[in-house]
Amino acid sequence: MRFEKRGLSGNVFDLSMTRVDIANYLGMAIETVSRLLTHLQNEHIIEVEKRRVRIMNLGKLKQCLLYENEPHILLTAKVRQPNNIQAKVA
C-alpha cells in the first residue's frame, strides 16, 4: 500500500473527513454512510473509533468493493459467502 511505502501503517489510518463530509462527497445520506461503516465493523472487516479506521480483513473489504455503486446491497449481503455476492451482482 502507499502508506507502507511512506513508513506508515498499511491497515490503520485517520479519515480526513467527517461522516457528513463523506456522505456529501459520495452523494449519500449520512445515515447510509453510518450504516455501512457499522455493517463493516459488525462483520469484523474494519474497526472504527471516531476518525481512526483499522482494516481487519482486507479480503472481505475487497469483496465489498463489488458493491461500490449499490451500498444498499452490501447492507443485506452475507460478505462471508462470495458465491452469494457474485449471484446478486450478476
OpenMM code with the backbone's topology and positions (N, CA, C; nanometers):
from openmm import Vec3, app, unit

residues = "MET ARG PHE GLU LYS ARG GLY LEU SER GLY ASN VAL PHE ASP LEU SER MET THR ARG VAL ASP ILE ALA ASN TYR LEU GLY MET ALA ILE GLU THR VAL SER ARG LEU LEU THR HIS LEU GLN ASN GLU HIS ILE ILE GLU VAL GLU LYS ARG ARG VAL ARG ILE MET ASN LEU GLY LYS LEU LYS GLN CYS LEU LEU TYR GLU ASN GLU PRO HIS ILE LEU LEU THR ALA LYS VAL ARG GLN PRO ASN ASN ILE GLN ALA LYS VAL ALA".split()
positions = [
    Vec3(0.0824, -0.1185, 0.0000),
    Vec3(0.0000, 0.0000, 0.0000),
    Vec3(0.0873, 0.1255, 0.0000),
    Vec3(0.0279, 0.2342, -0.0385),
    Vec3(0.1012, 0.3613, -0.0426),
    Vec3(0.1472, 0.4050, 0.0951),
    Vec3(0.0660, 0.3801, 0.1976),
    Vec3(0.1029, 0.4218, 0.3331),
    Vec3(0.2284, 0.3499, 0.3797),
    Vec3(0.2374, 0.2198, 0.3508),
    Vec3(0.3528, 0.1417, 0.3930),
    Vec3(0.4808, 0.1914, 0.3273),
    Vec3(0.4721, 0.2337, 0.2027),
    Vec3(0.5897, 0.2869, 0.1330),
    Vec3(0.6422, 0.4136, 0.1995),
    Vec3(0.5531, 0.4842, 0.2705),
    Vec3(0.5929, 0.6068, 0.3399),
    Vec3(0.6277, 0.5802, 0.4858),
    Vec3(0.6350, 0.4528, 0.5236),
    Vec3(0.6703, 0.4172, 0.6602),
    Vec3(0.5542, 0.4226, 0.7580),
    Vec3(0.4321, 0.4286, 0.7074),
    Vec3(0.3126, 0.4327, 0.7917),
    Vec3(0.2441, 0.2969, 0.7911),
    Vec3(0.1479, 0.2797, 0.8776),
    Vec3(0.0725, 0.1550, 0.8824),
    Vec3(-0.0094, 0.1368, 0.7547),
    Vec3(-0.0136, 0.0147, 0.7065),
    Vec3(-0.0917, -0.0147, 0.5871),
    Vec3(-0.2360, -0.0472, 0.6163),
    Vec3(-0.2700, -0.0658, 0.7447),
    Vec3(-0.4081, -0.1028, 0.7752),
    Vec3(-0.4751, -0.0127, 0.8790),
    Vec3(-0.4066, 0.0893, 0.9280),
    Vec3(-0.4655, 0.1841, 1.0226),
    Vec3(-0.4447, 0.3249, 0.9679),
    Vec3(-0.5532, 0.4014, 0.9620),
    Vec3(-0.5414, 0.5383, 0.9124),
    Vec3(-0.6505, 0.6250, 0.9723),
    Vec3(-0.6290, 0.7544, 0.9681),
    Vec3(-0.7276, 0.8513, 1.0160),
    Vec3(-0.7983, 0.9131, 0.8964),
    Vec3(-0.9302, 0.9147, 0.9017),
    Vec3(-1.0081, 0.9794, 0.7965),
    Vec3(-0.9900, 1.1301, 0.8076),
    Vec3(-0.9685, 1.1940, 0.6960),
    Vec3(-0.9519, 1.3395, 0.6974),
    Vec3(-1.0862, 1.4117, 0.6912),
    Vec3(-1.1943, 1.3369, 0.6612),
    Vec3(-1.3270, 1.3966, 0.6506),
    Vec3(-1.4189, 1.3365, 0.7554),
    Vec3(-1.5185, 1.4135, 0.7947),
    Vec3(-1.6212, 1.3621, 0.8853),
    Vec3(-1.7156, 1.2723, 0.8063),
    Vec3(-1.8028, 1.2020, 0.8753),
    Vec3(-1.9028, 1.1192, 0.8067),
    Vec3(-1.9963, 1.2055, 0.7227),
    Vec3(-2.0266, 1.3236, 0.7709),
    Vec3(-2.1112, 1.4163, 0.6943),
    Vec3(-2.0401, 1.4559, 0.5656),
    Vec3(-1.9106, 1.4875, 0.5751),
    Vec3(-1.8332, 1.5234, 0.4561),
    Vec3(-1.8266, 1.4069, 0.3577),
    Vec3(-1.8061, 1.2862, 0.4098),
    Vec3(-1.8009, 1.1666, 0.3241),
    Vec3(-1.9344, 1.1476, 0.2539),
    Vec3(-2.0433, 1.1609, 0.3284),
    Vec3(-2.1767, 1.1459, 0.2699),
    Vec3(-2.1998, 1.2492, 0.1605),
    Vec3(-2.1663, 1.3731, 0.1876),
    Vec3(-2.1831, 1.4783, 0.0870),
    Vec3(-2.0985, 1.4505, -0.0367),
    Vec3(-1.9758, 1.4095, -0.0167),
    Vec3(-1.8849, 1.3816, -0.1276),
    Vec3(-1.9380, 1.2684, -0.2152),
    Vec3(-1.9948, 1.1655, -0.1506),
    Vec3(-2.0455, 1.0491, -0.2233),
    Vec3(-2.1901, 1.0641, -0.2689),
    Vec3(-2.2550, 1.1732, -0.2278),
    Vec3(-2.3944, 1.1942, -0.2651),
    Vec3(-2.4883, 1.0993, -0.1934),
    Vec3(-2.4552, 1.0669, -0.0684),
    Vec3(-2.5350, 0.9740, 0.0117),
    Vec3(-2.5853, 1.0461, 0.1351),
    Vec3(-2.6803, 0.9852, 0.2017),
    Vec3(-2.7254, 1.0365, 0.3306),
    Vec3(-2.6251, 0.9944, 0.4372),
    Vec3(-2.6094, 1.0771, 0.5395),
    Vec3(-2.5185, 1.0459, 0.6493),
    Vec3(-2.5567, 0.9131, 0.7142),
    Vec3(-2.6863, 0.8846, 0.7205),
    Vec3(-2.7324, 0.7595, 0.7808),
    Vec3(-2.6810, 0.6382, 0.7025),
    Vec3(-2.6758, 0.6505, 0.5706),
    Vec3(-2.6261, 0.5403, 0.4874),
    Vec3(-2.4782, 0.5164, 0.5135),
    Vec3(-2.4013, 0.6229, 0.5206),
    Vec3(-2.2580, 0.6098, 0.5492),
    Vec3(-2.2389, 0.5454, 0.6863),
    Vec3(-2.3131, 0.5911, 0.7842),
    Vec3(-2.3024, 0.5351, 0.9187),
    Vec3(-2.3416, 0.3885, 0.9215),
    Vec3(-2.4502, 0.3526, 0.8514),
    Vec3(-2.4924, 0.2120, 0.8464),
    Vec3(-2.3866, 0.1245, 0.7793),
    Vec3(-2.3270, 0.1749, 0.6718),
    Vec3(-2.2240, 0.0976, 0.6021),
    Vec3(-2.1015, 0.0754, 0.6911),
    Vec3(-2.0576, 0.1797, 0.7584),
    Vec3(-1.9427, 0.1653, 0.8483),
    Vec3(-1.9750, 0.0708, 0.9631),
    Vec3(-2.0957, 0.0815, 1.0167),
    Vec3(-2.1372, -0.0081, 1.1247),
    Vec3(-2.1440, -0.1521, 1.0760),
    Vec3(-2.1985, -0.1718, 0.9572),
    Vec3(-2.2061, -0.3067, 0.8999),
    Vec3(-2.0664, -0.3661, 0.8830),
    Vec3(-1.9753, -0.2883, 0.8267),
    Vec3(-1.8384, -0.3363, 0.8078),
    Vec3(-1.7728, -0.3688, 0.9412),
    Vec3(-1.8042, -0.2903, 1.0414),
    Vec3(-1.7487, -0.3153, 1.1736),
    Vec3(-1.8107, -0.4417, 1.2353),
    Vec3(-1.9402, -0.4589, 1.2217),
    Vec3(-2.0074, -0.5776, 1.2750),
    Vec3(-1.9591, -0.7062, 1.2086),
    Vec3(-1.9186, -0.6962, 1.0837),
    Vec3(-1.8664, -0.8120, 1.0095),
    Vec3(-1.7173, -0.8339, 1.0357),
    Vec3(-1.6592, -0.7527, 1.1239),
    Vec3(-1.5176, -0.7612, 1.1596),
    Vec3(-1.4265, -0.7376, 1.0391),
    Vec3(-1.4719, -0.6516, 0.9500),
    Vec3(-1.3933, -0.6133, 0.8340),
    Vec3(-1.3068, -0.4922, 0.8682),
    Vec3(-1.3654, -0.3996, 0.9432),
    Vec3(-1.2924, -0.2816, 0.9906),
    Vec3(-1.3254, -0.2575, 1.1371),
    Vec3(-1.2424, -0.1773, 1.2021),
    Vec3(-1.2730, -0.1222, 1.3337),
    Vec3(-1.2722, 0.0285, 1.3174),
    Vec3(-1.3701, 0.0947, 1.3749),
    Vec3(-1.3789, 0.2400, 1.3654),
    Vec3(-1.3844, 0.2976, 1.5059),
    Vec3(-1.2980, 0.3944, 1.5321),
    Vec3(-1.3023, 0.4688, 1.6573),
    Vec3(-1.2835, 0.6155, 1.6219),
    Vec3(-1.3952, 0.6879, 1.6256),
    Vec3(-1.4002, 0.8271, 1.5809),
    Vec3(-1.3549, 0.8329, 1.4360),
    Vec3(-1.2417, 0.8957, 1.4056),
    Vec3(-1.1965, 0.9034, 1.2662),
    Vec3(-1.0872, 0.8021, 1.2332),
    Vec3(-1.0493, 0.7211, 1.3291),
    Vec3(-0.9451, 0.6205, 1.3064),
    Vec3(-1.0099, 0.4914, 1.2584),
    Vec3(-0.9586, 0.4400, 1.1469),
    Vec3(-1.0100, 0.3170, 1.0870),
    Vec3(-0.8968, 0.2152, 1.0808),
    Vec3(-0.9273, 0.0942, 1.1212),
    Vec3(-0.8310, -0.0157, 1.1126),
    Vec3(-0.8921, -0.1240, 1.0260),
    Vec3(-0.8238, -0.1619, 0.9205),
    Vec3(-0.8698, -0.2695, 0.8334),
    Vec3(-0.8348, -0.4020, 0.9005),
    Vec3(-0.9370, -0.4795, 0.9311),
    Vec3(-0.9192, -0.6074, 0.9996),
    Vec3(-0.9073, -0.7243, 0.9016),
    Vec3(-0.9809, -0.7155, 0.7912),
    Vec3(-0.9834, -0.8243, 0.6950),
    Vec3(-0.9867, -0.7649, 0.5539),
    Vec3(-0.8699, -0.7538, 0.4939),
    Vec3(-0.8588, -0.6915, 0.3620),
    Vec3(-0.9318, -0.7720, 0.2550),
    Vec3(-0.9308, -0.9035, 0.2662),
    Vec3(-1.0008, -0.9871, 0.1684),
    Vec3(-1.1494, -0.9587, 0.1650),
    Vec3(-1.2118, -0.9524, 0.2818),
    Vec3(-1.3550, -0.9213, 0.2883),
    Vec3(-1.3818, -0.7798, 0.2389),
    Vec3(-1.2927, -0.6876, 0.2708),
    Vec3(-1.3108, -0.5499, 0.2244),
    Vec3(-1.3070, -0.5442, 0.0723),
    Vec3(-1.2183, -0.6191, 0.0112),
    Vec3(-1.2119, -0.6239, -0.1357),
    Vec3(-1.3407, -0.6809, -0.1943),
    Vec3(-1.3995, -0.7808, -0.1266),
    Vec3(-1.5276, -0.8353, -0.1728),
    Vec3(-1.6348, -0.7274, -0.1719),
    Vec3(-1.6312, -0.6425, -0.0714),
    Vec3(-1.7303, -0.5351, -0.0587),
    Vec3(-1.7199, -0.4344, -0.1718),
    Vec3(-1.6050, -0.4226, -0.2332),
    Vec3(-1.5884, -0.3270, -0.3427),
    Vec3(-1.6773, -0.3609, -0.4618),
    Vec3(-1.7250, -0.4838, -0.4686),
    Vec3(-1.8195, -0.5216, -0.5741),
    Vec3(-1.9449, -0.4369, -0.5683),
    Vec3(-1.9738, -0.3827, -0.4506),
    Vec3(-2.0976, -0.3097, -0.4282),
    Vec3(-2.0776, -0.1596, -0.4243),
    Vec3(-1.9696, -0.1075, -0.4806),
    Vec3(-1.9391, 0.0347, -0.4668),
    Vec3(-2.0512, 0.1256, -0.5155),
    Vec3(-2.1296, 0.0851, -0.6127),
    Vec3(-2.2381, 0.1696, -0.6631),
    Vec3(-2.3739, 0.1308, -0.6066),
    Vec3(-2.3783, 0.0264, -0.5235),
    Vec3(-2.5047, -0.0206, -0.4678),
    Vec3(-2.4877, -0.0517, -0.3196),
    Vec3(-2.4663, 0.0508, -0.2360),
    Vec3(-2.4404, 0.0253, -0.0941),
    Vec3(-2.5551, -0.0448, -0.0229),
    Vec3(-2.6790, -0.0297, -0.0707),
    Vec3(-2.7914, -0.0959, -0.0052),
    Vec3(-2.7806, -0.2475, -0.0164),
    Vec3(-2.7176, -0.2989, -0.1205),
    Vec3(-2.6981, -0.4430, -0.1353),
    Vec3(-2.5992, -0.4918, -0.0304),
    Vec3(-2.4954, -0.4129, -0.0056),
    Vec3(-2.3950, -0.4510, 0.0935),
    Vec3(-2.4590, -0.4710, 0.2304),
    Vec3(-2.5571, -0.3901, 0.2631),
    Vec3(-2.6199, -0.4000, 0.3939),
    Vec3(-2.6982, -0.5299, 0.4110),
    Vec3(-2.7399, -0.5927, 0.3014),
    Vec3(-2.8165, -0.7160, 0.3114),
    Vec3(-2.7369, -0.8387, 0.2697),
    Vec3(-2.6190, -0.8199, 0.2130),
    Vec3(-2.5390, -0.9322, 0.1632),
    Vec3(-2.4641, -1.0006, 0.2764),
    Vec3(-2.4388, -1.1268, 0.2601),
    Vec3(-2.3532, -1.2015, 0.3507),
    Vec3(-2.2123, -1.1947, 0.2929),
    Vec3(-2.1306, -1.1093, 0.3480),
    Vec3(-1.9968, -1.0854, 0.2946),
    Vec3(-1.9123, -1.2119, 0.3021),
    Vec3(-1.9415, -1.2999, 0.3955),
    Vec3(-1.8621, -1.4212, 0.4125),
    Vec3(-1.8850, -1.5222, 0.3011),
    Vec3(-1.9836, -1.5014, 0.2153),
    Vec3(-2.0173, -1.6006, 0.1148),
    Vec3(-2.0009, -1.5415, -0.0252),
    Vec3(-1.8804, -1.5557, -0.0842),
    Vec3(-1.8551, -1.4967, -0.2160),
    Vec3(-1.9530, -1.5422, -0.3231),
    Vec3(-2.0031, -1.6656, -0.3191),
    Vec3(-2.0973, -1.7123, -0.4209),
    Vec3(-2.2257, -1.6306, -0.4196),
    Vec3(-2.2758, -1.5963, -0.3007),
    Vec3(-2.3961, -1.5117, -0.2918),
    Vec3(-2.3694, -1.3737, -0.3470),
    Vec3(-2.2519, -1.3217, -0.3226),
    Vec3(-2.2173, -1.1874, -0.3709),
    Vec3(-2.2198, -1.1868, -0.5223),
    Vec3(-2.1543, -1.2832, -0.5842),
    Vec3(-2.1480, -1.2855, -0.7290),
    Vec3(-2.2856, -1.3050, -0.7901),
    Vec3(-2.3681, -1.3867, -0.7265),
    Vec3(-2.5023, -1.4109, -0.7790),
    Vec3(-2.5870, -1.2847, -0.7749),
    Vec3(-2.5726, -1.2047, -0.6697),
    Vec3(-2.6523, -1.0836, -0.6556),
    Vec3(-2.6062, -0.9743, -0.7520),
    Vec3(-2.4759, -0.9739, -0.7850),
    Vec3(-2.4222, -0.8703, -0.8740),
    Vec3(-2.4567, -0.9021, -1.0166),
    Vec3(-2.4533, -1.0300, -1.0529),
    Vec3(-2.4733, -1.0716, -1.1923),
    Vec3(-2.6092, -1.0415, -1.2447),
] * unit.nanometer
topology = app.Topology()
chain = topology.addChain("A")
for resn in residues:
    res = topology.addResidue(resn, chain)
    for name in ("N", "CA", "C"):
        topology.addAtom(name, app.Element.getBySymbol(name[0]), res)
